[in-house]
């Protein structure tokens, strides 16, 4: 084994690129000089030995441990880079352009890391799936071109394609890890023909597939192999759910064996979409998060038998640590960001971590720490990196403006060593945690008391807004209806229901009118005029209520002239007309402007108090404070012009 590999992570933002060492110091790696120009992306080699990043004019390759520059490739406009499993080759991809001499643009190129020599090149139009897939020993490389799968031998690129397989309708391929590589192929559903999932042996592509599964309603596929490459999980997805139960389409999960002795659909323990799935590093079990909210998380064995059910919770993420000892379940995206850690042996909860706004989550290579990051442009606020111990405490924080990429340096499991028998204790938090907690925004408290509209704030409360405990229920203040709403009243004018029926000829309650006696009955002395035969007296106002004849002895219905009631406030004393609360009709436009300026100064004073208490202010709030002098100046001019005092 070579020299021990230290734990580190890298990050990339709009303005800088960095390498940071691991616990407990979390200091920048000595010897690494961040580029002065913006980096487009970075990538570690799968074995963690090399580190490369893309600049507008070149690609630089460093040794990850010492940050020493190994090689610089003078390549312009590179968009993507990727290493082979052992870091022998580096692949680059750039956007396809039309050359002047109409020659074919070879935008996918492969270089030797040790010599920097370009070994071969291809034309690759799409950015998705651009990279060649290498076997773990780098003995073979596979590439999908149209409907043809091409196989190369990296030891001698000059041989070109050494083997190929044409599969009509193929859209996705995935090469397995392990010493006996297999190739998973997905053929989408088309023209009424079912979709197909096939497993081929890479060393004998011409032979029939070792395993095959057909299904309808399948447009896309995602493959995940177990660590030793003997089984693969295939997530089948459609863009539209025919049952209209899920906005994100329909999903199903299948398990297939590379040897062909087992294949089946994984029965979802709860109805709904499959949110996430992951293999355990031991290659014998896998976890699935599925169902509508709240989701259900289940652990299956290699024969799709349920080993453990975690129950329902708002989770859409599952991940085993590299040693397979711990399981992380979380709800990110539109969920609260709660992350729960379980011990796989005892299946007991170890810790719950509150990590809101997380867009990226990853276990450290030693399985003791969890890396969470808020990346842009997914979220443009609170961008930064947080490192948590598996027992729950926050041990490191690094806030980075416009953070685009962040990840741990990969380290092989056999180099790191096994996970301890007992959960290790957390280290002392880095000083960055105390600084972060000191500058954290305080949690806003809920307002105390009854709600008051903006127009009534800052003045003596009106009785209109009083809601004390001694006040009777609101129903007690509602005036009783003085008129009968039923054509057939009960005894003494009372009704079986509170408001009576909705029959014709009922009386009408006029707000502001004097209350009258209880609802009278019909008067037998006055005949009831039939509809359409009586005429309204000339000159009678339209608001006069029509009298109704009731029971014997009842008083006649009082006639109310609505027109007179509406005109009464205008003819009466002006002091009896109530004013709208919080409105001063005496204010002229200048006085109103002075009042608004005073409100702005009061708000600025509140912002200054919050700033003095150490609270971080937004840019717009800082600009308001900067405008205080101009507001004072404008207020003085208005006061001099109108002669109004500006004293509070």
C-alpha positions as CSV (number, residue, x, y, z in Angstrom):
1,X,0.0,0.0,0.0
2,X,1.2,3.5,-0.7
3,X,1.3,6.4,1.8
4,X,-1.9,6.8,3.7
5,X,-4.5,9.0,2.1
6,X,-5.9,11.9,4.1
7,X,-9.5,12.9,4.1
8,X,-10.3,16.1,2.2
9,X,-13.1,17.8,0.2
10,X,-13.2,20.2,-2.7
11,X,-15.5,23.0,-3.6
12,X,-16.1,25.2,-6.6
13,X,-17.8,28.6,-6.6
14,X,-18.2,31.5,-9.0
15,X,-15.1,33.1,-7.7
16,X,-12.8,30.4,-6.3
17,X,-11.8,26.8,-6.2
18,X,-10.5,25.1,-3.0
19,X,-9.1,21.9,-1.5
20,X,-9.8,21.5,2.3
21,X,-8.4,18.9,4.6
22,X,-10.5,16.8,6.9
23,X,-11.1,16.5,10.6
24,X,-10.2,18.0,12.9
25,X,-8.6,21.1,11.4
26,X,-10.4,21.6,8.1
27,X,-7.7,23.8,6.8
28,X,-6.8,24.5,3.1
29,X,-4.5,22.0,1.6
30,X,-1.0,23.4,1.6
31,X,0.6,23.9,-1.8
32,X,-2.6,24.3,-3.7
33,X,-3.0,27.6,-5.4
34,X,-6.5,28.5,-6.5
35,X,-6.8,29.6,-10.1
36,X,-7.4,33.3,-10.7
37,X,-10.1,32.6,-13.4
38,X,-13.4,30.9,-12.9
39,X,-13.3,27.1,-13.0
40,X,-16.0,25.3,-15.0
41,X,-15.9,22.0,-13.1
42,X,-13.6,19.7,-11.2
43,X,-13.3,15.9,-10.7
44,X,-11.4,13.4,-8.6
45,X,-10.2,10.1,-10.0
46,X,-12.2,7.2,-8.6
47,X,-9.2,6.0,-6.6
48,X,-8.8,9.5,-5.1
49,X,-5.2,9.8,-6.3
50,X,-5.7,12.6,-8.8
51,X,-7.6,15.9,-8.9
52,X,-8.4,17.8,-12.1
53,X,-10.3,21.0,-12.9
54,X,-11.3,22.9,-16.1
55,X,-10.3,26.5,-16.9
56,X,-11.3,28.4,-20.0
57,X,-7.8,27.9,-21.5
58,X,-6.6,24.5,-20.1
59,X,-7.2,21.5,-17.9
60,X,-4.9,21.0,-14.9
61,X,-4.2,17.7,-13.2
62,X,-2.9,17.6,-9.6
63,X,-1.9,15.0,-7.1
64,X,-4.8,15.2,-4.6
65,X,-2.7,14.4,-1.5
66,X,0.0,17.1,-2.0
67,X,-1.8,19.4,-4.5
68,X,1.3,19.2,-6.6
69,X,0.7,20.0,-10.3
70,X,1.1,16.9,-12.4
71,X,0.2,18.1,-15.9
72,X,-1.5,20.9,-17.7
73,X,-3.4,20.1,-21.0
74,X,-3.7,23.2,-23.2
75,X,-7.4,22.6,-24.2
76,X,-9.9,25.4,-24.8
77,X,-13.6,25.4,-24.1
78,X,-13.7,22.0,-22.3
79,X,-17.1,21.4,-20.6
80,X,-16.7,17.9,-19.1
81,X,-13.9,15.8,-17.8
82,X,-13.7,12.3,-16.3
83,X,-11.1,9.7,-15.2
84,X,-10.8,6.0,-15.7
85,X,-11.2,3.8,-12.6
86,X,-7.4,3.7,-11.9
87,X,-6.7,7.2,-13.1
88,X,-4.7,6.1,-16.2
89,X,-6.8,8.0,-18.7
90,X,-8.7,11.3,-18.6
91,X,-11.5,12.0,-21.0
92,X,-12.7,15.5,-22.1
93,X,-15.8,16.7,-23.9
94,X,-16.5,20.0,-25.6
95,X,-19.4,21.3,-27.5
96,X,-19.7,20.2,-31.1
97,X,-18.9,23.0,-33.6
98,X,-18.7,23.3,-37.3
99,X,-15.2,23.4,-38.6
100,X,-14.1,25.7,-41.5
101,X,-13.0,22.9,-43.8
102,X,-16.2,20.9,-43.1
103,X,-14.1,18.3,-41.3
104,X,-15.7,16.2,-38.6
105,X,-15.2,17.7,-35.2
106,X,-13.8,15.1,-32.7
107,X,-15.1,16.7,-29.5
108,X,-14.6,13.7,-27.3
109,X,-10.9,13.0,-26.6
110,X,-9.0,10.6,-24.4
111,X,-5.5,11.5,-23.0
112,X,-2.9,9.6,-21.1
113,X,-2.5,11.2,-17.7
114,X,1.2,10.2,-17.4
115,X,2.3,11.6,-20.7
116,X,-0.4,14.0,-21.7
117,X,-0.6,12.4,-25.2
118,X,-3.9,12.3,-27.0
119,X,-4.7,8.6,-27.5
120,X,-8.0,8.7,-29.5
121,X,-10.9,10.9,-30.3
122,X,-14.6,10.6,-31.2
123,X,-17.6,12.7,-32.3
124,X,-20.2,12.8,-29.5
125,X,-23.2,15.1,-30.1
126,X,-25.1,14.7,-26.8
127,X,-23.7,15.8,-23.5
128,X,-25.7,13.2,-21.6
129,X,-23.9,9.9,-21.5
130,X,-20.9,11.3,-23.2
131,X,-18.3,9.4,-21.2
132,X,-16.9,6.0,-22.0
133,X,-17.5,3.3,-19.4
134,X,-14.4,1.4,-18.3
135,X,-14.1,-1.9,-16.6
136,X,-12.6,-1.8,-13.1
137,X,-9.3,-3.2,-14.5
138,X,-9.4,-0.8,-17.4
139,X,-9.1,-3.8,-19.8
140,X,-12.2,-2.7,-21.8
141,X,-14.1,0.4,-22.5
142,X,-17.7,0.6,-23.8
143,X,-19.4,3.4,-25.8
144,X,-23.0,3.7,-27.1
145,X,-23.2,5.2,-30.6
146,X,-26.8,5.4,-32.0
147,X,-28.1,1.8,-31.8
148,X,-24.6,0.2,-31.7
149,X,-22.6,-0.7,-28.6
150,X,-18.9,-0.5,-29.3
151,X,-16.1,-2.1,-27.3
152,X,-12.5,-0.9,-27.1
153,X,-9.3,-2.1,-25.5
154,X,-7.6,0.9,-23.8
155,X,-4.2,-0.8,-23.9
156,X,-4.2,-0.4,-27.7
157,X,-6.6,2.3,-28.9
158,X,-5.2,2.0,-32.4
159,X,-7.1,-1.3,-32.9
160,X,-10.3,0.7,-32.8
161,X,-13.6,-1.2,-32.2
162,X,-12.7,-4.8,-31.1
163,X,-16.3,-5.9,-30.6
164,X,-19.8,-4.5,-31.1
165,X,-23.4,-5.2,-30.6
166,X,-26.3,-3.7,-32.5
167,X,-29.6,-3.4,-30.5
168,X,-32.5,-1.7,-32.1
169,X,-34.1,1.0,-29.9
170,X,-31.4,0.9,-27.2
171,X,-31.3,4.2,-25.1
172,X,-29.3,3.3,-22.0
173,X,-26.4,1.0,-21.1
174,X,-24.5,0.4,-17.9
175,X,-21.3,-1.5,-17.4
176,X,-21.0,-3.5,-14.1
177,X,-18.1,-3.4,-11.7
178,X,-16.3,-6.6,-10.7
179,X,-13.9,-8.9,-12.4
180,X,-16.5,-10.5,-14.6
181,X,-18.1,-7.4,-16.3
182,X,-21.6,-7.5,-17.5
183,X,-23.6,-5.0,-19.6
184,X,-27.1,-3.9,-18.8
185,X,-29.1,-2.6,-21.8
186,X,-32.5,-0.9,-21.9
187,X,-34.7,-0.7,-25.0
188,X,-37.6,1.7,-24.6
189,X,-41.2,0.9,-25.5
190,X,-42.1,1.9,-29.0
191,X,-44.9,1.4,-31.5
192,X,-46.8,-1.0,-29.2
193,X,-43.7,-3.1,-28.6
194,X,-42.8,-3.7,-25.0
195,X,-39.6,-2.3,-23.4
196,X,-36.7,-4.7,-22.7
197,X,-34.1,-4.9,-20.0
198,X,-31.2,-7.2,-21.0
199,X,-28.0,-8.4,-19.4
200,X,-25.1,-9.4,-21.6
201,X,-21.7,-10.8,-20.7
202,X,-19.2,-8.2,-22.0
203,X,-16.7,-10.9,-23.1
204,X,-19.4,-12.6,-25.3
205,X,-21.7,-9.9,-26.7
206,X,-22.7,-12.1,-29.6
207,X,-24.3,-14.7,-27.3
208,X,-27.9,-14.3,-26.2
209,X,-28.5,-12.2,-23.1
210,X,-28.0,-14.0,-19.8
211,X,-31.1,-12.3,-18.4
212,X,-34.1,-10.5,-20.0
213,X,-37.2,-8.8,-18.7
214,X,-40.0,-7.2,-20.8
215,X,-42.5,-4.7,-19.6
216,X,-44.9,-2.0,-20.9
217,X,-45.2,1.6,-19.8
218,X,-41.4,2.1,-19.8
219,X,-39.7,5.1,-21.4
220,X,-36.6,5.7,-19.3
221,X,-34.3,3.5,-17.2
222,X,-31.7,4.0,-14.4
223,X,-29.4,1.2,-13.4
224,X,-27.5,0.6,-10.1
225,X,-25.2,-2.4,-9.8
226,X,-24.2,-3.9,-6.5
227,X,-20.5,-3.6,-5.5
228,X,-19.4,-7.0,-6.9
229,X,-21.5,-6.7,-10.1
230,X,-23.7,-9.7,-9.7
231,X,-27.1,-8.0,-9.5
232,X,-28.5,-4.8,-10.9
233,X,-31.5,-2.7,-9.9
234,X,-33.4,-1.0,-12.8
235,X,-35.7,1.9,-12.2
236,X,-38.2,2.1,-15.0
237,X,-40.0,5.4,-15.5
238,X,-42.6,7.1,-17.8
239,X,-43.0,10.8,-18.3
240,X,-46.8,10.7,-17.7
241,X,-48.7,8.6,-15.2
242,X,-51.8,7.2,-17.0
243,X,-53.7,7.0,-13.7
244,X,-53.0,10.7,-12.9
245,X,-51.9,9.8,-9.4
246,X,-48.3,11.2,-9.7
247,X,-47.1,14.4,-11.4
248,X,-43.7,12.8,-12.0
249,X,-44.9,9.9,-14.0
250,X,-45.1,6.2,-13.2
251,X,-42.1,4.3,-11.7
252,X,-41.3,0.6,-11.2
253,X,-38.3,-1.2,-9.8
254,X,-36.8,-4.5,-11.1
255,X,-34.0,-6.7,-9.8
256,X,-32.0,-8.8,-12.3
257,X,-29.1,-11.1,-11.9
258,X,-26.1,-11.1,-14.3
259,X,-26.1,-14.9,-14.2
260,X,-29.7,-15.1,-15.3
261,X,-30.9,-17.2,-12.3
262,X,-33.1,-14.5,-10.8
263,X,-35.3,-11.6,-12.0
264,X,-38.4,-10.0,-10.6
265,X,-40.3,-6.8,-10.0
266,X,-39.7,-5.3,-6.6
267,X,-43.2,-5.0,-5.1
268,X,-43.6,-1.5,-3.6
269,X,-44.7,-1.7,0.0
270,X,-46.7,1.5,-0.4
271,X,-48.6,2.9,-3.4
272,X,-46.9,5.8,-5.1
273,X,-43.6,6.7,-6.9
274,X,-40.2,5.4,-6.0
275,X,-38.2,8.3,-4.7
276,X,-34.8,6.7,-4.1
277,X,-33.0,3.3,-3.9
278,X,-29.5,2.3,-2.9
279,X,-27.4,-0.9,-2.6
280,X,-25.6,-1.7,0.7
281,X,-21.8,-2.1,0.2
282,X,-22.1,-5.7,1.2
283,X,-24.0,-6.4,-2.1
284,X,-26.6,-8.5,-0.2
285,X,-29.3,-6.0,0.5
286,X,-30.8,-2.7,-0.8
287,X,-33.1,0.0,0.5
288,X,-36.1,1.6,-1.2
289,X,-38.0,4.8,-0.4
290,X,-41.4,4.8,-2.0
291,X,-45.0,5.9,-1.8
292,X,-47.0,9.1,-1.5
293,X,-46.4,11.4,1.5
294,X,-45.5,10.2,4.1
295,X,-43.1,7.8,2.3
296,X,-42.2,4.3,3.4
297,X,-38.6,3.0,3.6
298,X,-37.9,-0.7,3.5
299,X,-34.7,-2.9,3.4
300,X,-34.9,-5.9,1.0
301,X,-32.5,-8.8,0.7
302,X,-31.1,-10.1,-2.7
303,X,-34.3,-12.2,-3.2
304,X,-36.6,-9.2,-2.6
305,X,-37.7,-10.3,0.9
306,X,-38.3,-7.6,3.4
307,X,-35.7,-7.5,6.1
308,X,-36.9,-4.3,7.9
309,X,-39.6,-1.7,7.6
310,X,-38.7,1.8,8.9
311,X,-42.3,2.9,8.8
312,X,-43.7,6.0,7.2
313,X,-41.9,9.4,7.4
314,X,-41.2,12.4,5.1
315,X,-38.1,10.9,3.4
316,X,-37.0,10.9,-0.2
317,X,-33.3,10.0,0.2
318,X,-31.5,6.9,1.4
319,X,-27.7,6.2,1.6
320,X,-25.5,3.5,3.3
321,X,-22.1,4.6,4.6
322,X,-19.2,3.0,2.7
323,X,-18.8,0.3,5.4
324,X,-22.5,-0.5,5.3
325,X,-22.8,0.0,9.1
326,X,-25.0,3.2,9.1
327,X,-28.0,4.2,7.1
328,X,-29.0,7.8,6.4
329,X,-32.7,8.7,5.7
330,X,-33.6,12.2,4.8
331,X,-36.2,14.5,3.2
332,X,-34.7,17.1,1.0
333,X,-36.1,19.4,-1.7
334,X,-39.6,20.5,-0.8
335,X,-39.3,18.7,2.6
336,X,-38.0,19.9,5.9
337,X,-34.4,18.7,5.5
338,X,-34.5,16.3,8.5
339,X,-31.8,13.7,8.3
340,X,-32.0,10.5,10.5
341,X,-29.1,8.1,11.1
342,X,-29.8,4.4,11.9
343,X,-27.4,1.7,13.0
344,X,-27.8,-1.2,10.6
345,X,-27.0,-3.8,13.2
346,X,-29.4,-2.8,15.9
347,X,-31.8,-0.8,13.5
348,X,-32.0,1.8,16.2
349,X,-32.0,5.5,15.6
350,X,-28.7,7.1,16.4
351,X,-29.3,10.8,15.7
352,X,-31.5,13.3,13.9
353,X,-29.9,16.2,12.1
354,X,-31.7,19.3,11.0
355,X,-30.1,20.3,7.6
356,X,-32.6,22.5,5.8
357,X,-32.0,23.7,2.2
358,X,-29.7,20.7,1.5
359,X,-29.2,20.0,-2.2
360,X,-26.2,17.6,-1.9
361,X,-25.5,14.9,0.7
362,X,-22.7,12.4,0.9
363,X,-21.0,10.1,3.4
364,X,-17.3,10.6,4.1
365,X,-15.0,7.7,3.0
366,X,-14.4,6.6,6.6
367,X,-18.2,6.5,7.2
368,X,-18.1,8.8,10.3
369,X,-19.1,12.1,8.8
370,X,-21.9,13.4,6.6
371,X,-21.3,16.2,4.1
372,X,-24.3,18.4,3.3
373,X,-24.2,21.4,0.9
374,X,-26.5,24.0,-0.5
375,X,-25.6,24.5,-4.1
376,X,-26.4,27.2,-6.7
377,X,-28.3,27.5,-8.9
378,X,-30.7,25.1,-7.2
379,X,-30.7,27.5,-4.3
380,X,-29.0,30.9,-4.4
381,X,-29.2,31.7,-0.7
382,X,-27.4,30.2,2.3
383,X,-24.8,28.5,-0.1
384,X,-22.2,26.6,1.9
385,X,-20.9,23.4,3.3
386,X,-21.6,21.7,6.6
387,X,-20.0,18.6,8.0
388,X,-21.8,16.5,10.7
389,X,-20.6,13.7,12.8
390,X,-22.7,10.5,12.5
391,X,-23.8,10.9,16.1
392,X,-25.4,14.3,15.3
393,X,-23.2,17.3,16.2
394,X,-22.2,19.8,13.6
395,X,-18.4,19.8,13.4
396,X,-17.5,22.2,10.5
397,X,-19.2,25.0,8.5
398,X,-17.9,26.8,5.5
399,X,-20.2,29.4,3.9
400,X,-19.3,30.0,0.2
401,X,-21.2,32.5,-2.0
402,X,-22.5,31.1,-5.3
403,X,-21.3,27.5,-4.5
404,X,-21.7,25.3,-7.6
405,X,-20.0,22.0,-6.7
406,X,-18.7,20.3,-3.6
407,X,-17.8,16.7,-2.7
408,X,-15.5,14.4,-0.6
409,X,-12.3,13.0,-2.1
410,X,-13.0,9.3,-2.8
411,X,-10.8,6.8,-0.9
412,X,-10.9,3.0,-1.4
413,X,-12.6,1.2,1.6
414,X,-9.6,-1.1,2.1
415,X,-7.4,2.0,2.6
416,X,-9.7,3.6,5.1
417,X,-10.2,0.5,7.3
418,X,-13.3,-1.0,8.9
419,X,-15.9,0.9,10.9
420,X,-15.4,0.5,14.7
421,X,-17.7,-1.8,16.7
422,X,-19.2,1.1,18.8
423,X,-20.3,4.4,17.4
424,X,-17.2,6.7,17.8
425,X,-17.6,9.8,19.9
426,X,-17.7,13.1,18.0
427,X,-14.6,15.3,17.8
428,X,-14.6,18.9,19.2
429,X,-16.4,21.3,16.8
430,X,-14.2,23.4,14.6
431,X,-14.1,27.1,15.5
432,X,-16.1,27.8,12.3
433,X,-19.2,26.3,14.1
434,X,-19.1,28.9,16.9
435,X,-18.7,31.7,14.4
436,X,-21.7,30.3,12.4
437,X,-23.9,30.0,15.5
438,X,-23.0,33.6,16.6
439,X,-24.0,35.0,13.2
440,X,-27.0,32.9,12.7
441,X,-30.3,34.7,12.2
442,X,-32.6,34.6,15.3
443,X,-35.8,32.6,14.9
444,X,-38.6,35.1,14.5
445,X,-41.1,34.9,17.3
446,X,-44.8,34.9,16.7
447,X,-46.6,38.3,17.3
448,X,-48.3,38.6,20.7
449,X,-51.9,39.8,21.0
450,X,-54.7,40.4,18.5
451,X,-54.1,41.4,14.9
452,X,-54.4,45.1,14.2
453,X,-54.6,46.4,10.6
454,X,-51.7,48.7,9.5
455,X,-54.0,51.8,9.7
456,X,-54.7,51.3,13.4
457,X,-51.2,50.6,14.5
458,X,-49.2,53.2,16.5
459,X,-52.4,54.8,18.0
460,X,-54.7,54.1,20.9
461,X,-56.7,51.0,20.3
462,X,-60.2,51.4,19.3
463,X,-63.1,49.5,20.9
464,X,-63.7,48.0,17.4
465,X,-60.5,45.8,17.9
466,X,-61.1,44.8,21.5
467,X,-61.4,41.0,21.9
468,X,-61.0,40.7,25.7
469,X,-62.0,37.6,27.6
470,X,-64.8,39.5,29.3
471,X,-66.4,40.3,26.0
472,X,-69.5,38.2,25.2
473,X,-69.4,36.0,22.1
474,X,-69.8,37.7,18.8
475,X,-73.2,36.2,18.4
476,X,-74.4,38.3,21.4
477,X,-73.7,41.5,19.6
478,X,-75.7,40.5,16.5
479,X,-79.1,42.4,16.5
480,X,-82.1,40.1,16.5
481,X,-84.3,40.2,13.5
482,X,-87.4,42.2,14.3
483,X,-89.5,40.9,11.4
484,X,-91.1,37.6,10.7
485,X,-89.3,35.7,7.9
486,X,-91.9,33.0,7.8
487,X,-95.4,33.2,6.2
488,X,-96.8,31.1,9.0
489,X,-95.4,32.2,12.4
490,X,-95.7,30.2,15.5
491,X,-97.3,31.2,18.8
492,X,-96.6,34.8,19.8
493,X,-94.6,35.4,16.7
494,X,-91.8,32.9,17.7
495,X,-90.3,30.6,15.1
496,X,-89.1,27.1,15.3
497,X,-85.9,28.1,13.5
498,X,-83.8,31.2,14.3
499,X,-84.4,33.1,11.1
500,X,-87.7,31.7,9.8
501,X,-88.4,30.3,6.4
502,X,-87.6,32.0,3.1
503,X,-91.2,32.5,2.0
504,X,-92.5,35.5,0.1
505,X,-93.9,38.6,1.7
506,X,-91.4,38.6,4.6
507,X,-90.2,41.7,6.3
508,X,-86.8,43.3,5.9
509,X,-84.3,44.4,8.6
510,X,-82.8,47.7,7.8
511,X,-79.5,48.5,9.6
512,X,-79.8,51.7,11.7
513,X,-83.6,51.6,12.0
514,X,-85.3,51.6,15.3
515,X,-86.2,48.1,16.6
516,X,-90.0,47.4,16.5
517,X,-92.2,45.0,18.4
518,X,-92.0,41.3,17.7
519,X,-93.2,40.1,14.3
520,X,-96.9,40.8,14.0
521,X,-99.4,38.3,12.5
522,X,-101.8,38.9,9.7
523,X,-104.6,41.4,10.3
524,X,-107.9,39.8,9.5
525,X,-109.7,43.2,9.1
526,X,-107.6,44.0,6.1
527,X,-108.1,41.9,3.0
528,X,-105.1,40.3,1.4
529,X,-104.6,41.7,-2.0
530,X,-103.8,39.2,-4.7
531,X,-100.7,39.5,-6.8
532,X,-101.1,41.9,-9.7
533,X,-104.5,43.3,-8.7
534,X,-103.5,46.0,-6.3
535,X,-101.8,49.3,-7.3
536,X,-99.2,51.1,-5.3
537,X,-100.4,54.6,-4.2
538,X,-99.0,57.4,-6.3
539,X,-96.0,59.1,-4.8
540,X,-95.3,56.3,-2.4
541,X,-91.6,55.8,-2.2
542,X,-90.2,52.5,-3.4
543,X,-88.7,51.7,0.1
544,X,-92.0,51.5,1.9
545,X,-92.5,48.1,3.4
546,X,-95.7,46.3,2.4
547,X,-97.9,45.5,5.5
548,X,-98.7,41.9,6.2
549,X,-101.9,40.7,7.8
550,X,-101.4,38.3,10.7
551,X,-103.2,36.7,13.6
552,X,-106.0,38.4,15.5
553,X,-104.9,41.0,18.0
554,X,-101.5,41.5,16.5
555,X,-100.2,45.0,15.9
556,X,-99.8,46.2,12.3
557,X,-96.4,46.2,10.8
558,X,-94.5,49.4,11.2
559,X,-93.7,50.9,7.8
560,X,-90.1,51.9,7.2
561,X,-89.0,54.3,4.5
562,X,-85.6,53.2,3.4
563,X,-85.1,56.3,1.3
564,X,-85.7,58.5,4.4
565,X,-83.3,56.3,6.4
566,X,-80.5,56.7,3.8
567,X,-81.0,60.5,3.7
568,X,-81.3,60.9,7.5
569,X,-77.5,61.0,8.3
570,X,-77.0,63.8,5.8
571,X,-79.8,65.9,7.2
572,X,-78.9,65.2,10.9
573,X,-76.0,66.3,13.0
574,X,-72.7,65.6,11.4
575,X,-71.2,64.5,14.7
576,X,-73.4,61.5,14.8
577,X,-71.8,60.1,11.6
578,X,-69.0,57.6,12.6
579,X,-65.6,58.1,11.0
580,X,-63.5,55.3,9.7
581,X,-60.9,54.2,12.3
582,X,-57.3,55.3,11.7
583,X,-58.1,57.9,9.0
584,X,-57.6,61.6,9.6
585,X,-59.6,63.6,7.0
586,X,-57.8,66.8,8.0
587,X,-54.5,65.7,6.5
588,X,-53.5,67.5,3.3
589,X,-51.1,65.9,0.7
590,X,-48.0,67.6,2.3
591,X,-48.9,66.4,5.8
592,X,-49.5,62.9,4.5
593,X,-46.1,62.9,2.9
594,X,-44.5,64.1,6.1
595,X,-46.2,61.3,8.0
596,X,-44.9,58.7,5.5
597,X,-41.4,60.0,5.8
598,X,-41.6,59.7,9.6
599,X,-42.7,56.1,9.2
600,X,-39.6,55.5,7.0
601,X,-37.3,57.0,9.7
602,X,-38.9,54.9,12.4
603,X,-38.3,51.7,10.3
604,X,-34.7,52.8,9.7
605,X,-34.3,53.2,13.5
606,X,-35.6,49.6,14.0
607,X,-33.2,48.3,11.4
608,X,-30.2,50.1,13.1
609,X,-31.2,48.5,16.4
610,X,-31.2,45.1,14.8
611,X,-27.9,45.7,13.2
612,X,-26.3,46.8,16.5
613,X,-27.5,43.6,18.1
614,X,-25.4,41.6,15.6
615,X,-28.2,40.6,13.3
616,X,-27.2,40.3,9.6
617,X,-29.3,42.5,7.3
618,X,-30.2,42.1,3.7
619,X,-28.8,44.3,1.0
620,X,-32.1,46.2,0.6
621,X,-32.2,46.9,4.3
622,X,-28.7,48.3,4.3
623,X,-29.7,50.6,1.4
624,X,-32.6,51.9,3.5
625,X,-30.3,52.8,6.3
626,X,-28.0,54.6,3.8
627,X,-31.0,56.7,2.6
628,X,-31.6,58.2,6.1
629,X,-29.8,61.5,5.4
630,X,-31.8,62.1,2.2
631,X,-35.1,61.4,4.1
632,X,-34.1,63.9,6.8
633,X,-33.3,66.5,4.2
634,X,-36.6,66.0,2.3
635,X,-38.5,66.1,5.6
636,X,-36.9,69.4,6.5
637,X,-37.9,71.0,3.2
638,X,-41.5,69.9,3.5
639,X,-41.7,71.2,7.1
640,X,-40.4,74.6,6.1
641,X,-42.7,74.7,3.2
642,X,-45.9,73.8,5.1
643,X,-45.0,75.2,8.5
644,X,-45.8,71.9,10.2
645,X,-43.6,70.8,13.1
646,X,-41.6,67.6,12.4
647,X,-41.0,66.8,16.1
648,X,-42.1,63.4,17.1
